Structure formats: structure tokens, C-alpha cells
Amino acid sequence: MSRQFAILGLGYFGSTVARELKRHQNQILGVDRDESRVDALSDMLDHAVIADLTDEKALAELSLETYDAVVIDVDGNLEASVICTLHVKELGAKEIWAKAHSDAHYKLLKRLGADRVIYPEYDAGIRVAESLNYHAMVDFIRLGERQFIVEVETTERLVDNCKSVAKLAIDRDSLFLVAIKRGEEVIQNPSNDTTLQAGDNLVLMGDLDALREIGKQI
């Protein structure tokens, strides 16, 4: 079912979010004070508006409270981002996602009531560090202080040493093999008899220490 989203700020981040949401057949309102940005996306947006994102009256005319969520991306301007978030919150938006540019900005947005604060530079830095530390890691999700879901690539060494899931040295009490991604196929909850192939990605969930141990095999 189609949902409605308002994207306030059509910089690289905001426009990317707008395109992806539209690709999933959602209804998109795009707003920016830069006419060229609005014009560039006008054919894709359901509603395109040129407006100052710090102008409370202009924001009030957008009926933001009727949208499923509002995404705020005010490029490089902390004051404008904070003012916009404050107004959107006071106007009764159901859910606010805001982009932060620094630690201080992140804290301010959280205090103003943003439901989700996205900090791309920090998140990307963490992912790069983890991928460098564990060279086979493709992606990860932190579930708690020591609980993670990770996706790792199999290597020739792992496939040669462990022909099947049964031969993976997995501590079953602290680690669970959720799925194997094989091209476009996803093998959910694979059995012990499932063979491993070059190019497989393993999706694992569990304790950090157990994940480090399995990482030594890869």
C-alpha cells in the first residue's frame, strides 16, 4: 500500500531518499528553497514546492501532519536544520527523520524530538572500520552492546575447509546462521547438510566474541 512522505531539503541525501521511496511506489512531497533542486526532481515528485524550510508559515501550509513521516535534510546549516525540526515537531508531524552533521547537531535533534537521527559520516566511518578490521564483512547491524547481525563473504579457504554448514565451527549457544545469500537466492535457516559455495554470503546473528571466532575461519 502506498504511503506518503515529505522530504524537506533536496540535497544529495534528501533526493536519494525521495527517489528510493518513489521507486517503492510511495507518494512524495519534495521541498527546498533552491529552485534548481526542485526543478531537477519535479518530474519524479508528486508535489514539488519551493519554500524556506525555516519559515513556520510556509511549513504550516504543507499539512505535514498528514504525512506518514517527514525527512529533514538541511545541508550544512545547523541553525536552519534545528529551526526546521522544531517547527515540524510543533506542527504535529507523526514521525520525524533528520540528518545530523556533527555530534552536537545529533544531540540537538534528539532533544528537539526527532524520532530518528541519521548521521551518515559517523555510520559510514563505523562500517568502513569494521570492514577493514574484518575484511570479509559486507554489512552489519548492531542489536545491542555485544549483539550483532553480520553478513560476511565466504572465501576459498572457508569453502575448502568447510564443505557444508555442519562443518562450520559455530558455537550454537551464542551464534545462529540466519541465512545464506547465493546470488539472488536466499536460503533461510539452512540445514547442516546445506553445502557452501564460493561467492556465498553468510548472514549470522549472535555475540560479538562468537562472531570474531567465526571470522578467523574466513
Disulfide bonds with the S-S distance in Angstrom:
none
